[in-house]
């Protein structure tokens, strides 16, 4: 992602936190947790697949463990939200995990 996309992601994250504060702090915190997980997953994917492309060697199960860890991270965030509903909203967390997708769509809609 380029600098413009990271700025768009930051604006969407901040706007989401402020808008969801209307409904309560737990919605904003859930959104924020989802956004953090989304960025971490993006960075992990970018790093892992760039190194696979740099080496030029990939087998049948190259990304299997990588994706298991990714799905584990997503499940972990949702489980934390489910076990602590007084602090985090699970639906806001799930929506926050779509930050990178929302950023891409918003960028296309704004800059085209």
Secondary structure, DSSP 8 states (H G I E B T S, - for coil): --HHHHHHHHHHHHHHHHHHTTT-HHHHHHHHHHHHHHHHHHHHHHHHHHHHHHHT---TTTTHHHHHHHHHHHHHHHHHHHHTTTT--HHHHHHHTTHHHHHHHHHHHHH-
